[in-house]
Amino acid sequence: MFTLSEESTQDWWEVEALYDLCFAPGREALSSYRLRDEVPKVAALCLVARDAAGTVAGAIRYWPVLVGGTRVLLLGPVAVHPTHQGEGLGALLIAESLNKAQAEGWARVMLVGDAPYYSRFGFDRLTGVMMPPPTNPDRVLGLELQEGSWAGVTGDVTRDLPATP
């Protein structure tokens, strides 16, 4: 049994520790992290799963990015603690957060990941969408939350910086 909630400021250290545990050292050197620099995450979609003991068992985050000037959600990272892998928690985090994103009016989502895993959620390879190098183009995947929302959306993926006063 897991309890899902929006990630709070009190969760930050535990979530970061989970990401450190689940991903290789230097994870923050990846190109997707450059897209997050100075960009606030989409807080309402960032979820934390706690197990019955209250320990962080999984987490998912989202960030706004631009693809050729069009606003898109960037899913990731998503991680599940090794002691809870194989229990469907990753799928629960992804499904719940995608449902929430759709309910909040987001039109499209992208990620960098393994097509065989993410295809079960409806993600397909995006053509014409260029992540910063050295990202493998075969791992750039997208999902429409509104029918036809990826039509004509192509170009470089860049940061969606908040407006300055």
MODELLER restraints for C-alpha pairs under 7 A, 6 or more apart:
rsr = mdl.restraints
at = mdl.atoms
rsr.add(forms.Gaussian(group=physical.xy_distance, feature=features.Distance(at['CA:1:A'], at['CA:51:A']), mean=6.26, stdev=0.5))
rsr.add(forms.Gaussian(group=physical.xy_distance, feature=features.Distance(at['CA:1:A'], at['CA:52:A']), mean=6.21, stdev=0.5))
rsr.add(forms.Gaussian(group=physical.xy_distance, feature=features.Distance(at['CA:2:A'], at['CA:49:A']), mean=5.94, stdev=0.5))
rsr.add(forms.Gaussian(group=physical.xy_distance, feature=features.Distance(at['CA:2:A'], at['CA:50:A']), mean=5.45, stdev=0.5))
rsr.add(forms.Gaussian(group=physical.xy_distance, feature=features.Distance(at['CA:2:A'], at['CA:51:A']), mean=4.74, stdev=0.5))
rsr.add(forms.Gaussian(group=physical.xy_distance, feature=features.Distance(at['CA:2:A'], at['CA:52:A']), mean=6.42, stdev=0.5))
rsr.add(forms.Gaussian(group=physical.xy_distance, feature=features.Distance(at['CA:3:A'], at['CA:49:A']), mean=5.42, stdev=0.5))
rsr.add(forms.Gaussian(group=physical.xy_distance, feature=features.Distance(at['CA:3:A'], at['CA:50:A']), mean=5.23, stdev=0.5))
rsr.add(forms.Gaussian(group=physical.xy_distance, feature=features.Distance(at['CA:3:A'], at['CA:51:A']), mean=6.55, stdev=0.5))
rsr.add(forms.Gaussian(group=physical.xy_distance, feature=features.Distance(at['CA:4:A'], at['CA:47:A']), mean=6.45, stdev=0.5))
rsr.add(forms.Gaussian(group=physical.xy_distance, feature=features.Distance(at['CA:4:A'], at['CA:48:A']), mean=5.62, stdev=0.5))
rsr.add(forms.Gaussian(group=physical.xy_distance, feature=features.Distance(at['CA:4:A'], at['CA:49:A']), mean=4.54, stdev=0.5))
rsr.add(forms.Gaussian(group=physical.xy_distance, feature=features.Distance(at['CA:4:A'], at['CA:50:A']), mean=6.62, stdev=0.5))
rsr.add(forms.Gaussian(group=physical.xy_distance, feature=features.Distance(at['CA:5:A'], at['CA:47:A']), mean=5.51, stdev=0.5))
rsr.add(forms.Gaussian(group=physical.xy_distance, feature=features.Distance(at['CA:5:A'], at['CA:48:A']), mean=5.48, stdev=0.5))
rsr.add(forms.Gaussian(group=physical.xy_distance, feature=features.Distance(at['CA:5:A'], at['CA:49:A']), mean=6.68, stdev=0.5))
rsr.add(forms.Gaussian(group=physical.xy_distance, feature=features.Distance(at['CA:6:A'], at['CA:44:A']), mean=6.25, stdev=0.5))
rsr.add(forms.Gaussian(group=physical.xy_distance, feature=features.Distance(at['CA:6:A'], at['CA:45:A']), mean=6.97, stdev=0.5))
rsr.add(forms.Gaussian(group=physical.xy_distance, feature=features.Distance(at['CA:6:A'], at['CA:46:A']), mean=5.72, stdev=0.5))
rsr.add(forms.Gaussian(group=physical.xy_distance, feature=features.Distance(at['CA:6:A'], at['CA:47:A']), mean=4.52, stdev=0.5))
rsr.add(forms.Gaussian(group=physical.xy_distance, feature=features.Distance(at['CA:6:A'], at['CA:48:A']), mean=6.11, stdev=0.5))
rsr.add(forms.Gaussian(group=physical.xy_distance, feature=features.Distance(at['CA:7:A'], at['CA:46:A']), mean=5.57, stdev=0.5))
rsr.add(forms.Gaussian(group=physical.xy_distance, feature=features.Distance(at['CA:7:A'], at['CA:47:A']), mean=5.12, stdev=0.5))
rsr.add(forms.Gaussian(group=physical.xy_distance, feature=features.Distance(at['CA:7:A'], at['CA:48:A']), mean=5.40, stdev=0.5))
rsr.add(forms.Gaussian(group=physical.xy_distance, feature=features.Distance(at['CA:14:A'], at['CA:56:A']), mean=6.71, stdev=0.5))
rsr.add(forms.Gaussian(group=physical.xy_distance, feature=features.Distance(at['CA:15:A'], at['CA:59:A']), mean=6.56, stdev=0.5))
rsr.add(forms.Gaussian(group=physical.xy_distance, feature=features.Distance(at['CA:18:A'], at['CA:81:A']), mean=6.52, stdev=0.5))
rsr.add(forms.Gaussian(group=physical.xy_distance, feature=features.Distance(at['CA:19:A'], at['CA:79:A']), mean=6.39, stdev=0.5))
rsr.add(forms.Gaussian(group=physical.xy_distance, feature=features.Distance(at['CA:22:A'], at['CA:79:A']), mean=6.48, stdev=0.5))
rsr.add(forms.Gaussian(group=physical.xy_distance, feature=features.Distance(at['CA:22:A'], at['CA:81:A']), mean=6.91, stdev=0.5))
rsr.add(forms.Gaussian(group=physical.xy_distance, feature=features.Distance(at['CA:31:A'], at['CA:132:A']), mean=5.86, stdev=0.5))
rsr.add(forms.Gaussian(group=physical.xy_distance, feature=features.Distance(at['CA:31:A'], at['CA:133:A']), mean=6.68, stdev=0.5))
rsr.add(forms.Gaussian(group=physical.xy_distance, feature=features.Distance(at['CA:35:A'], at['CA:65:A']), mean=6.99, stdev=0.5))
rsr.add(forms.Gaussian(group=physical.xy_distance, feature=features.Distance(at['CA:35:A'], at['CA:158:A']), mean=6.17, stdev=0.5))
rsr.add(forms.Gaussian(group=physical.xy_distance, feature=features.Distance(at['CA:35:A'], at['CA:159:A']), mean=4.77, stdev=0.5))
rsr.add(forms.Gaussian(group=physical.xy_distance, feature=features.Distance(at['CA:36:A'], at['CA:63:A']), mean=6.73, stdev=0.5))
rsr.add(forms.Gaussian(group=physical.xy_distance, feature=features.Distance(at['CA:36:A'], at['CA:159:A']), mean=6.71, stdev=0.5))
rsr.add(forms.Gaussian(group=physical.xy_distance, feature=features.Distance(at['CA:38:A'], at['CA:161:A']), mean=6.98, stdev=0.5))
rsr.add(forms.Gaussian(group=physical.xy_distance, feature=features.Distance(at['CA:39:A'], at['CA:160:A']), mean=6.67, stdev=0.5))
rsr.add(forms.Gaussian(group=physical.xy_distance, feature=features.Distance(at['CA:39:A'], at['CA:161:A']), mean=5.50, stdev=0.5))
rsr.add(forms.Gaussian(group=physical.xy_distance, feature=features.Distance(at['CA:39:A'], at['CA:162:A']), mean=6.74, stdev=0.5))
rsr.add(forms.Gaussian(group=physical.xy_distance, feature=features.Distance(at['CA:41:A'], at['CA:62:A']), mean=5.87, stdev=0.5))
rsr.add(forms.Gaussian(group=physical.xy_distance, feature=features.Distance(at['CA:41:A'], at['CA:63:A']), mean=4.59, stdev=0.5))
rsr.add(forms.Gaussian(group=physical.xy_distance, feature=features.Distance(at['CA:41:A'], at['CA:64:A']), mean=6.98, stdev=0.5))
rsr.add(forms.Gaussian(group=physical.xy_distance, feature=features.Distance(at['CA:42:A'], at['CA:62:A']), mean=5.52, stdev=0.5))
rsr.add(forms.Gaussian(group=physical.xy_distance, feature=features.Distance(at['CA:42:A'], at['CA:63:A']), mean=5.39, stdev=0.5))
rsr.add(forms.Gaussian(group=physical.xy_distance, feature=features.Distance(at['CA:42:A'], at['CA:64:A']), mean=6.83, stdev=0.5))
rsr.add(forms.Gaussian(group=physical.xy_distance, feature=features.Distance(at['CA:45:A'], at['CA:61:A']), mean=6.67, stdev=0.5))
rsr.add(forms.Gaussian(group=physical.xy_distance, feature=features.Distance(at['CA:45:A'], at['CA:62:A']), mean=6.30, stdev=0.5))
rsr.add(forms.Gaussian(group=physical.xy_distance, feature=features.Distance(at['CA:45:A'], at['CA:97:A']), mean=5.62, stdev=0.5))
rsr.add(forms.Gaussian(group=physical.xy_distance, feature=features.Distance(at['CA:45:A'], at['CA:100:A']), mean=6.76, stdev=0.5))
rsr.add(forms.Gaussian(group=physical.xy_distance, feature=features.Distance(at['CA:45:A'], at['CA:101:A']), mean=6.59, stdev=0.5))
rsr.add(forms.Gaussian(group=physical.xy_distance, feature=features.Distance(at['CA:46:A'], at['CA:60:A']), mean=5.46, stdev=0.5))
rsr.add(forms.Gaussian(group=physical.xy_distance, feature=features.Distance(at['CA:46:A'], at['CA:61:A']), mean=4.29, stdev=0.5))
rsr.add(forms.Gaussian(group=physical.xy_distance, feature=features.Distance(at['CA:46:A'], at['CA:62:A']), mean=6.04, stdev=0.5))
rsr.add(forms.Gaussian(group=physical.xy_distance, feature=features.Distance(at['CA:47:A'], at['CA:59:A']), mean=5.61, stdev=0.5))
rsr.add(forms.Gaussian(group=physical.xy_distance, feature=features.Distance(at['CA:47:A'], at['CA:60:A']), mean=5.36, stdev=0.5))
rsr.add(forms.Gaussian(group=physical.xy_distance, feature=features.Distance(at['CA:47:A'], at['CA:61:A']), mean=6.67, stdev=0.5))
rsr.add(forms.Gaussian(group=physical.xy_distance, feature=features.Distance(at['CA:48:A'], at['CA:56:A']), mean=6.82, stdev=0.5))
rsr.add(forms.Gaussian(group=physical.xy_distance, feature=features.Distance(at['CA:48:A'], at['CA:58:A']), mean=5.92, stdev=0.5))
rsr.add(forms.Gaussian(group=physical.xy_distance, feature=features.Distance(at['CA:48:A'], at['CA:59:A']), mean=4.44, stdev=0.5))
rsr.add(forms.Gaussian(group=physical.xy_distance, feature=features.Distance(at['CA:48:A'], at['CA:60:A']), mean=6.69, stdev=0.5))
rsr.add(forms.Gaussian(group=physical.xy_distance, feature=features.Distance(at['CA:49:A'], at['CA:56:A']), mean=5.87, stdev=0.5))
rsr.add(forms.Gaussian(group=physical.xy_distance, feature=features.Distance(at['CA:49:A'], at['CA:57:A']), mean=5.54, stdev=0.5))
rsr.add(forms.Gaussian(group=physical.xy_distance, feature=features.Distance(at['CA:49:A'], at['CA:58:A']), mean=4.96, stdev=0.5))
rsr.add(forms.Gaussian(group=physical.xy_distance, feature=features.Distance(at['CA:49:A'], at['CA:59:A']), mean=6.02, stdev=0.5))
rsr.add(forms.Gaussian(group=physical.xy_distance, feature=features.Distance(at['CA:50:A'], at['CA:56:A']), mean=4.47, stdev=0.5))
rsr.add(forms.Gaussian(group=physical.xy_distance, feature=features.Distance(at['CA:50:A'], at['CA:57:A']), mean=5.21, stdev=0.5))
rsr.add(forms.Gaussian(group=physical.xy_distance, feature=features.Distance(at['CA:51:A'], at['CA:57:A']), mean=5.91, stdev=0.5))
rsr.add(forms.Gaussian(group=physical.xy_distance, feature=features.Distance(at['CA:57:A'], at['CA:80:A']), mean=5.80, stdev=0.5))
rsr.add(forms.Gaussian(group=physical.xy_distance, feature=features.Distance(at['CA:57:A'], at['CA:81:A']), mean=5.14, stdev=0.5))
rsr.add(forms.Gaussian(group=physical.xy_distance, feature=features.Distance(at['CA:57:A'], at['CA:84:A']), mean=6.54, stdev=0.5))
rsr.add(forms.Gaussian(group=physical.xy_distance, feature=features.Distance(at['CA:58:A'], at['CA:79:A']), mean=5.45, stdev=0.5))
rsr.add(forms.Gaussian(group=physical.xy_distance, feature=features.Distance(at['CA:58:A'], at['CA:80:A']), mean=4.16, stdev=0.5))
rsr.add(forms.Gaussian(group=physical.xy_distance, feature=features.Distance(at['CA:58:A'], at['CA:81:A']), mean=5.92, stdev=0.5))
rsr.add(forms.Gaussian(group=physical.xy_distance, feature=features.Distance(at['CA:59:A'], at['CA:78:A']), mean=5.65, stdev=0.5))
rsr.add(forms.Gaussian(group=physical.xy_distance, feature=features.Distance(at['CA:59:A'], at['CA:79:A']), mean=5.56, stdev=0.5))
rsr.add(forms.Gaussian(group=physical.xy_distance, feature=features.Distance(at['CA:59:A'], at['CA:80:A']), mean=6.70, stdev=0.5))
rsr.add(forms.Gaussian(group=physical.xy_distance, feature=features.Distance(at['CA:60:A'], at['CA:76:A']), mean=6.25, stdev=0.5))
rsr.add(forms.Gaussian(group=physical.xy_distance, feature=features.Distance(at['CA:60:A'], at['CA:77:A']), mean=5.81, stdev=0.5))
rsr.add(forms.Gaussian(group=physical.xy_distance, feature=features.Distance(at['CA:60:A'], at['CA:78:A']), mean=4.19, stdev=0.5))
rsr.add(forms.Gaussian(group=physical.xy_distance, feature=features.Distance(at['CA:60:A'], at['CA:79:A']), mean=6.59, stdev=0.5))
rsr.add(forms.Gaussian(group=physical.xy_distance, feature=features.Distance(at['CA:60:A'], at['CA:93:A']), mean=6.55, stdev=0.5))
rsr.add(forms.Gaussian(group=physical.xy_distance, feature=features.Distance(at['CA:61:A'], at['CA:75:A']), mean=6.31, stdev=0.5))
rsr.add(forms.Gaussian(group=physical.xy_distance, feature=features.Distance(at['CA:61:A'], at['CA:76:A']), mean=5.25, stdev=0.5))
rsr.add(forms.Gaussian(group=physical.xy_distance, feature=features.Distance(at['CA:61:A'], at['CA:77:A']), mean=5.71, stdev=0.5))
rsr.add(forms.Gaussian(group=physical.xy_distance, feature=features.Distance(at['CA:61:A'], at['CA:78:A']), mean=6.51, stdev=0.5))
rsr.add(forms.Gaussian(group=physical.xy_distance, feature=features.Distance(at['CA:62:A'], at['CA:73:A']), mean=6.45, stdev=0.5))
rsr.add(forms.Gaussian(group=physical.xy_distance, feature=features.Distance(at['CA:62:A'], at['CA:74:A']), mean=5.50, stdev=0.5))
rsr.add(forms.Gaussian(group=physical.xy_distance, feature=features.Distance(at['CA:62:A'], at['CA:75:A']), mean=4.67, stdev=0.5))
rsr.add(forms.Gaussian(group=physical.xy_distance, feature=features.Distance(at['CA:62:A'], at['CA:76:A']), mean=5.73, stdev=0.5))
rsr.add(forms.Gaussian(group=physical.xy_distance, feature=features.Distance(at['CA:63:A'], at['CA:73:A']), mean=5.79, stdev=0.5))
rsr.add(forms.Gaussian(group=physical.xy_distance, feature=features.Distance(at['CA:63:A'], at['CA:74:A']), mean=5.10, stdev=0.5))
rsr.add(forms.Gaussian(group=physical.xy_distance, feature=features.Distance(at['CA:63:A'], at['CA:75:A']), mean=6.73, stdev=0.5))
rsr.add(forms.Gaussian(group=physical.xy_distance, feature=features.Distance(at['CA:64:A'], at['CA:71:A']), mean=6.71, stdev=0.5))
rsr.add(forms.Gaussian(group=physical.xy_distance, feature=features.Distance(at['CA:64:A'], at['CA:72:A']), mean=5.83, stdev=0.5))
rsr.add(forms.Gaussian(group=physical.xy_distance, feature=features.Distance(at['CA:64:A'], at['CA:73:A']), mean=4.81, stdev=0.5))
rsr.add(forms.Gaussian(group=physical.xy_distance, feature=features.Distance(at['CA:64:A'], at['CA:74:A']), mean=5.95, stdev=0.5))
rsr.add(forms.Gaussian(group=physical.xy_distance, feature=features.Distance(at['CA:64:A'], at['CA:160:A']), mean=5.84, stdev=0.5))
rsr.add(forms.Gaussian(group=physical.xy_distance, feature=features.Distance(at['CA:65:A'], at['CA:71:A']), mean=5.85, stdev=0.5))
rsr.add(forms.Gaussian(group=physical.xy_distance, feature=features.Distance(at['CA:65:A'], at['CA:72:A']), mean=5.34, stdev=0.5))
rsr.add(forms.Gaussian(group=physical.xy_distance, feature=features.Distance(at['CA:65:A'], at['CA:73:A']), mean=6.14, stdev=0.5))
rsr.add(forms.Gaussian(group=physical.xy_distance, feature=features.Distance(at['CA:65:A'], at['CA:74:A']), mean=6.35, stdev=0.5))
rsr.add(forms.Gaussian(group=physical.xy_distance, feature=features.Distance(at['CA:65:A'], at['CA:157:A']), mean=6.70, stdev=0.5))
rsr.add(forms.Gaussian(group=physical.xy_distance, feature=features.Distance(at['CA:65:A'], at['CA:158:A']), mean=5.90, stdev=0.5))
rsr.add(forms.Gaussian(group=physical.xy_distance, feature=features.Distance(at['CA:65:A'], at['CA:159:A']), mean=5.05, stdev=0.5))
rsr.add(forms.Gaussian(group=physical.xy_distance, feature=features.Distance(at['CA:65:A'], at['CA:160:A']), mean=4.67, stdev=0.5))
rsr.add(forms.Gaussian(group=physical.xy_distance, feature=features.Distance(at['CA:66:A'], at['CA:72:A']), mean=5.76, stdev=0.5))
rsr.add(forms.Gaussian(group=physical.xy_distance, feature=features.Distance(at['CA:66:A'], at['CA:157:A']), mean=5.54, stdev=0.5))
rsr.add(forms.Gaussian(group=physical.xy_distance, feature=features.Distance(at['CA:66:A'], at['CA:158:A']), mean=5.19, stdev=0.5))
rsr.add(forms.Gaussian(group=physical.xy_distance, feature=features.Distance(at['CA:66:A'], at['CA:159:A']), mean=6.12, stdev=0.5))
rsr.add(forms.Gaussian(group=physical.xy_distance, feature=features.Distance(at['CA:66:A'], at['CA:160:A']), mean=5.63, stdev=0.5))
rsr.add(forms.Gaussian(group=physical.xy_distance, feature=features.Distance(at['CA:67:A'], at['CA:129:A']), mean=6.91, stdev=0.5))
rsr.add(forms.Gaussian(group=physical.xy_distance, feature=features.Distance(at['CA:67:A'], at['CA:153:A']), mean=6.74, stdev=0.5))
rsr.add(forms.Gaussian(group=physical.xy_distance, feature=features.Distance(at['CA:67:A'], at['CA:154:A']), mean=6.11, stdev=0.5))
rsr.add(forms.Gaussian(group=physical.xy_distance, feature=features.Distance(at['CA:67:A'], at['CA:155:A']), mean=5.52, stdev=0.5))
rsr.add(forms.Gaussian(group=physical.xy_distance, feature=features.Distance(at['CA:67:A'], at['CA:156:A']), mean=5.54, stdev=0.5))
rsr.add(forms.Gaussian(group=physical.xy_distance, feature=features.Distance(at['CA:67:A'], at['CA:157:A']), mean=4.53, stdev=0.5))
rsr.add(forms.Gaussian(group=physical.xy_distance, feature=features.Distance(at['CA:67:A'], at['CA:158:A']), mean=6.50, stdev=0.5))
rsr.add(forms.Gaussian(group=physical.xy_distance, feature=features.Distance(at['CA:68:A'], at['CA:153:A']), mean=6.85, stdev=0.5))
rsr.add(forms.Gaussian(group=physical.xy_distance, feature=features.Distance(at['CA:68:A'], at['CA:154:A']), mean=5.66, stdev=0.5))
rsr.add(forms.Gaussian(group=physical.xy_distance, feature=features.Distance(at['CA:68:A'], at['CA:155:A']), mean=4.27, stdev=0.5))
rsr.add(forms.Gaussian(group=physical.xy_distance, feature=features.Distance(at['CA:68:A'], at['CA:156:A']), mean=5.48, stdev=0.5))
rsr.add(forms.Gaussian(group=physical.xy_distance, feature=features.Distance(at['CA:68:A'], at['CA:157:A']), mean=6.67, stdev=0.5))
rsr.add(forms.Gaussian(group=physical.xy_distance, feature=features.Distance(at['CA:70:A'], at['CA:153:A']), mean=6.94, stdev=0.5))
rsr.add(forms.Gaussian(group=physical.xy_distance, feature=features.Distance(at['CA:72:A'], at['CA:108:A']), mean=5.69, stdev=0.5))
rsr.add(forms.Gaussian(group=physical.xy_distance, feature=features.Distance(at['CA:72:A'], at['CA:109:A']), mean=5.79, stdev=0.5))
rsr.add(forms.Gaussian(group=physical.xy_distance, feature=features.Distance(at['CA:73:A'], at['CA:108:A']), mean=6.36, stdev=0.5))
rsr.add(forms.Gaussian(group=physical.xy_distance, feature=features.Distance(at['CA:73:A'], at['CA:109:A']), mean=4.58, stdev=0.5))
rsr.add(forms.Gaussian(group=physical.xy_distance, feature=features.Distance(at['CA:73:A'], at['CA:110:A']), mean=6.12, stdev=0.5))
rsr.add(forms.Gaussian(group=physical.xy_distance, feature=features.Distance(at['CA:74:A'], at['CA:109:A']), mean=5.89, stdev=0.5))
rsr.add(forms.Gaussian(group=physical.xy_distance, feature=features.Distance(at['CA:74:A'], at['CA:110:A']), mean=5.04, stdev=0.5))
rsr.add(forms.Gaussian(group=physical.xy_distance, feature=features.Distance(at['CA:74:A'], at['CA:111:A']), mean=5.55, stdev=0.5))
rsr.add(forms.Gaussian(group=physical.xy_distance, feature=features.Distance(at['CA:75:A'], at['CA:109:A']), mean=6.77, stdev=0.5))
rsr.add(forms.Gaussian(group=physical.xy_distance, feature=features.Distance(at['CA:75:A'], at['CA:110:A']), mean=6.14, stdev=0.5))
rsr.add(forms.Gaussian(group=physical.xy_distance, feature=features.Distance(at['CA:75:A'], at['CA:111:A']), mean=5.18, stdev=0.5))
rsr.add(forms.Gaussian(group=physical.xy_distance, feature=features.Distance(at['CA:76:A'], at['CA:111:A']), mean=6.71, stdev=0.5))
rsr.add(forms.Gaussian(group=physical.xy_distance, feature=features.Distance(at['CA:79:A'], at['CA:90:A']), mean=6.86, stdev=0.5))
rsr.add(forms.Gaussian(group=physical.xy_distance, feature=features.Distance(at['CA:80:A'], at['CA:89:A']), mean=6.87, stdev=0.5))
rsr.add(forms.Gaussian(group=physical.xy_distance, feature=features.Distance(at['CA:80:A'], at['CA:90:A']), mean=6.15, stdev=0.5))
rsr.add(forms.Gaussian(group=physical.xy_distance, feature=features.Distance(at['CA:102:A'], at['CA:145:A']), mean=5.65, stdev=0.5))
rsr.add(forms.Gaussian(group=physical.xy_distance, feature=features.Distance(at['CA:106:A'], at['CA:145:A']), mean=6.74, stdev=0.5))
rsr.add(forms.Gaussian(group=physical.xy_distance, feature=features.Distance(at['CA:107:A'], at['CA:144:A']), mean=6.27, stdev=0.5))
rsr.add(forms.Gaussian(group=physical.xy_distance, feature=features.Distance(at['CA:107:A'], at['CA:145:A']), mean=4.89, stdev=0.5))
rsr.add(forms.Gaussian(group=physical.xy_distance, feature=features.Distance(at['CA:107:A'], at['CA:146:A']), mean=4.98, stdev=0.5))
rsr.add(forms.Gaussian(group=physical.xy_distance, feature=features.Distance(at['CA:107:A'], at['CA:149:A']), mean=5.85, stdev=0.5))
rsr.add(forms.Gaussian(group=physical.xy_distance, feature=features.Distance(at['CA:108:A'], at['CA:143:A']), mean=5.79, stdev=0.5))
rsr.add(forms.Gaussian(group=physical.xy_distance, feature=features.Distance(at['CA:108:A'], at['CA:144:A']), mean=4.66, stdev=0.5))
rsr.add(forms.Gaussian(group=physical.xy_distance, feature=features.Distance(at['CA:108:A'], at['CA:145:A']), mean=5.21, stdev=0.5))
rsr.add(forms.Gaussian(group=physical.xy_distance, feature=features.Distance(at['CA:108:A'], at['CA:146:A']), mean=6.88, stdev=0.5))
rsr.add(forms.Gaussian(group=physical.xy_distance, feature=features.Distance(at['CA:108:A'], at['CA:149:A']), mean=6.16, stdev=0.5))
rsr.add(forms.Gaussian(group=physical.xy_distance, feature=features.Distance(at['CA:108:A'], at['CA:150:A']), mean=6.68, stdev=0.5))
rsr.add(forms.Gaussian(group=physical.xy_distance, feature=features.Distance(at['CA:109:A'], at['CA:142:A']), mean=5.59, stdev=0.5))
rsr.add(forms.Gaussian(group=physical.xy_distance, feature=features.Distance(at['CA:109:A'], at['CA:143:A']), mean=5.22, stdev=0.5))
rsr.add(forms.Gaussian(group=physical.xy_distance, feature=features.Distance(at['CA:109:A'], at['CA:144:A']), mean=6.58, stdev=0.5))
rsr.add(forms.Gaussian(group=physical.xy_distance, feature=features.Distance(at['CA:110:A'], at['CA:141:A']), mean=5.50, stdev=0.5))
rsr.add(forms.Gaussian(group=physical.xy_distance, feature=features.Distance(at['CA:110:A'], at['CA:142:A']), mean=4.20, stdev=0.5))
rsr.add(forms.Gaussian(group=physical.xy_distance, feature=features.Distance(at['CA:110:A'], at['CA:143:A']), mean=6.32, stdev=0.5))
rsr.add(forms.Gaussian(group=physical.xy_distance, feature=features.Distance(at['CA:111:A'], at['CA:140:A']), mean=5.95, stdev=0.5))
rsr.add(forms.Gaussian(group=physical.xy_distance, feature=features.Distance(at['CA:111:A'], at['CA:141:A']), mean=5.41, stdev=0.5))
rsr.add(forms.Gaussian(group=physical.xy_distance, feature=features.Distance(at['CA:111:A'], at['CA:142:A']), mean=6.49, stdev=0.5))
rsr.add(forms.Gaussian(group=physical.xy_distance, feature=features.Distance(at['CA:112:A'], at['CA:139:A']), mean=5.15, stdev=0.5))
rsr.add(forms.Gaussian(group=physical.xy_distance, feature=features.Distance(at['CA:112:A'], at['CA:140:A']), mean=4.70, stdev=0.5))
rsr.add(forms.Gaussian(group=physical.xy_distance, feature=features.Distance(at['CA:112:A'], at['CA:141:A']), mean=6.12, stdev=0.5))
rsr.add(forms.Gaussian(group=physical.xy_distance, feature=features.Distance(at['CA:113:A'], at['CA:139:A']), mean=5.07, stdev=0.5))
rsr.add(forms.Gaussian(group=physical.xy_distance, feature=features.Distance(at['CA:113:A'], at['CA:140:A']), mean=6.70, stdev=0.5))
rsr.add(forms.Gaussian(group=physical.xy_distance, feature=features.Distance(at['CA:114:A'], at['CA:139:A']), mean=5.97, stdev=0.5))
rsr.add(forms.Gaussian(group=physical.xy_distance, feature=features.Distance(at['CA:115:A'], at['CA:124:A']), mean=6.91, stdev=0.5))
rsr.add(forms.Gaussian(group=physical.xy_distance, feature=features.Distance(at['CA:115:A'], at['CA:139:A']), mean=6.66, stdev=0.5))
rsr.add(forms.Gaussian(group=physical.xy_distance, feature=features.Distance(at['CA:122:A'], at['CA:143:A']), mean=6.07, stdev=0.5))
rsr.add(forms.Gaussian(group=physical.xy_distance, feature=features.Distance(at['CA:123:A'], at['CA:141:A']), mean=5.74, stdev=0.5))
rsr.add(forms.Gaussian(group=physical.xy_distance, feature=features.Distance(at['CA:123:A'], at['CA:142:A']), mean=5.07, stdev=0.5))
rsr.add(forms.Gaussian(group=physical.xy_distance, feature=features.Distance(at['CA:123:A'], at['CA:143:A']), mean=4.70, stdev=0.5))
rsr.add(forms.Gaussian(group=physical.xy_distance, feature=features.Distance(at['CA:124:A'], at['CA:141:A']), mean=5.15, stdev=0.5))
rsr.add(forms.Gaussian(group=physical.xy_distance, feature=features.Distance(at['CA:124:A'], at['CA:142:A']), mean=5.48, stdev=0.5))
rsr.add(forms.Gaussian(group=physical.xy_distance, feature=features.Distance(at['CA:124:A'], at['CA:143:A']), mean=6.64, stdev=0.5))
rsr.add(forms.Gaussian(group=physical.xy_distance, feature=features.Distance(at['CA:125:A'], at['CA:138:A']), mean=6.44, stdev=0.5))
rsr.add(forms.Gaussian(group=physical.xy_distance, feature=features.Distance(at['CA:125:A'], at['CA:139:A']), mean=6.95, stdev=0.5))
rsr.add(forms.Gaussian(group=physical.xy_distance, feature=features.Distance(at['CA:125:A'], at['CA:140:A']), mean=5.83, stdev=0.5))
rsr.add(forms.Gaussian(group=physical.xy_distance, feature=features.Distance(at['CA:125:A'], at['CA:141:A']), mean=4.33, stdev=0.5))
rsr.add(forms.Gaussian(group=physical.xy_distance, feature=features.Distance(at['CA:125:A'], at['CA:142:A']), mean=6.26, stdev=0.5))
rsr.add(forms.Gaussian(group=physical.xy_distance, feature=features.Distance(at['CA:126:A'], at['CA:140:A']), mean=5.88, stdev=0.5))
rsr.add(forms.Gaussian(group=physical.xy_distance, feature=features.Distance(at['CA:126:A'], at['CA:141:A']), mean=5.21, stdev=0.5))
rsr.add(forms.Gaussian(group=physical.xy_distance, feature=features.Distance(at['CA:126:A'], at['CA:142:A']), mean=5.76, stdev=0.5))
rsr.add(forms.Gaussian(group=physical.xy_distance, feature=features.Distance(at['CA:128:A'], at['CA:154:A']), mean=4.96, stdev=0.5))
rsr.add(forms.Gaussian(group=physical.xy_distance, feature=features.Distance(at['CA:128:A'], at['CA:155:A']), mean=5.99, stdev=0.5))
rsr.add(forms.Gaussian(group=physical.xy_distance, feature=features.Distance(at['CA:129:A'], at['CA:154:A']), mean=4.96, stdev=0.5))
rsr.add(forms.Gaussian(group=physical.xy_distance, feature=features.Distance(at['CA:129:A'], at['CA:155:A']), mean=5.02, stdev=0.5))
rsr.add(forms.Gaussian(group=physical.xy_distance, feature=features.Distance(at['CA:129:A'], at['CA:156:A']), mean=5.96, stdev=0.5))
rsr.add(forms.Gaussian(group=physical.xy_distance, feature=features.Distance(at['CA:129:A'], at['CA:157:A']), mean=6.85, stdev=0.5))
rsr.add(forms.Gaussian(group=physical.xy_distance, feature=features.Distance(at['CA:130:A'], at['CA:155:A']), mean=5.96, stdev=0.5))
rsr.add(forms.Gaussian(group=physical.xy_distance, feature=features.Distance(at['CA:130:A'], at['CA:156:A']), mean=4.67, stdev=0.5))
rsr.add(forms.Gaussian(group=physical.xy_distance, feature=features.Distance(at['CA:130:A'], at['CA:157:A']), mean=5.88, stdev=0.5))
rsr.add(forms.Gaussian(group=physical.xy_distance, feature=features.Distance(at['CA:131:A'], at['CA:156:A']), mean=6.19, stdev=0.5))
rsr.add(forms.Gaussian(group=physical.xy_distance, feature=features.Distance(at['CA:131:A'], at['CA:157:A']), mean=5.21, stdev=0.5))
rsr.add(forms.Gaussian(group=physical.xy_distance, feature=features.Distance(at['CA:132:A'], at['CA:157:A']), mean=6.95, stdev=0.5))
rsr.add(forms.Gaussian(group=physical.xy_distance, feature=features.Distance(at['CA:144:A'], at['CA:150:A']), mean=6.36, stdev=0.5))
